[in-house]
Amino acid sequence: MGELHNQLAITTPVELGVVRMCDRPFKVVWGDFIDALTADIQDPEVRRLLERWPVGGIEQVRSVLWRVADRRQLFGLLDSR
């Protein structure tokens, strides 16, 4: 997927590497796709979304949602103001 991303040329090329993650017994392709994809965003509303919501692995999103105690708090996270 990383090579396909670089072939599309929608960002500057992302340096790819193969690493072992967190002492797990398998290797993964690693590249800074998040920074590459967000670096050129100019729209202030979209930038505000980036500041308000975590961008990254599912663990970050899950952490935000699990902290929400009720629906009003969740709607507050989604409120655009």
C-alpha positions as CSV (number, residue, x, y, z in Angstrom):
1,M,0.0,0.0,0.0
2,G,2.9,2.3,0.8
3,E,4.3,1.9,-2.7
4,L,0.9,2.5,-4.3
5,H,0.6,5.7,-2.2
6,N,3.9,6.9,-3.5
7,Q,3.0,6.0,-7.1
8,L,-0.2,8.1,-6.9
9,A,2.0,11.2,-6.1
10,I,-0.7,12.9,-4.1
11,T,2.0,13.8,-1.5
12,T,5.7,14.0,-1.4
13,P,7.0,10.5,-1.4
14,V,6.9,8.8,2.0
15,E,10.0,6.9,3.0
16,L,9.1,3.3,3.6
17,G,10.8,1.0,6.0
18,V,10.1,-2.5,7.4
19,V,10.3,-2.7,11.2
20,R,9.3,-4.9,14.1
21,M,6.5,-3.2,16.0
22,C,6.6,-3.2,19.8
23,D,8.6,-6.5,20.0
24,R,5.9,-8.4,18.2
25,P,7.1,-11.4,16.2
26,F,6.3,-9.9,12.8
27,K,7.4,-7.0,10.7
28,V,5.3,-4.2,9.3
29,V,5.8,-1.5,6.6
30,W,6.3,1.9,8.3
31,G,5.9,5.3,6.8
32,D,4.7,8.7,8.0
33,F,1.6,8.8,5.8
34,I,-0.3,11.0,8.3
35,D,2.1,13.9,8.1
36,A,2.4,13.6,4.4
37,L,-1.3,13.7,3.9
38,T,-2.0,16.6,6.3
39,A,1.1,18.8,5.5
40,D,-0.5,20.7,2.6
41,I,-4.0,21.2,4.0
42,Q,-4.8,24.9,3.9
43,D,-8.5,25.1,4.6
44,P,-9.0,26.4,8.2
45,E,-12.1,24.3,8.8
46,V,-10.2,21.1,7.9
47,R,-7.2,22.2,9.9
48,R,-9.5,22.7,12.9
49,L,-10.8,19.1,12.5
50,L,-7.2,17.9,12.5
51,E,-6.6,19.7,15.8
52,R,-9.8,18.5,17.4
53,W,-9.8,14.8,16.3
54,P,-6.8,12.4,16.6
55,V,-5.3,11.4,13.3
56,G,-3.5,8.1,13.3
57,G,-4.1,4.6,14.4
58,I,-7.5,3.2,15.5
59,E,-6.2,3.2,19.1
60,Q,-6.3,7.0,19.1
61,V,-9.9,7.2,17.8
62,R,-11.0,4.4,20.1
63,S,-9.5,6.3,23.1
64,V,-11.5,9.4,22.3
65,L,-14.8,7.5,21.9
66,W,-14.3,5.3,25.0
67,R,-13.9,8.4,27.2
68,V,-17.4,9.7,26.2
69,A,-19.8,9.0,29.1
70,D,-23.0,9.8,27.3
71,R,-24.4,10.9,23.9
72,R,-24.4,14.6,24.7
73,Q,-20.6,14.4,25.1
74,L,-20.2,12.6,21.8
75,F,-22.4,15.2,20.1
76,G,-20.2,17.9,21.7
77,L,-17.1,16.3,20.0
78,L,-18.9,16.4,16.7
79,D,-20.2,19.9,17.0
80,S,-18.6,22.1,14.4
81,R,-18.5,25.3,16.6
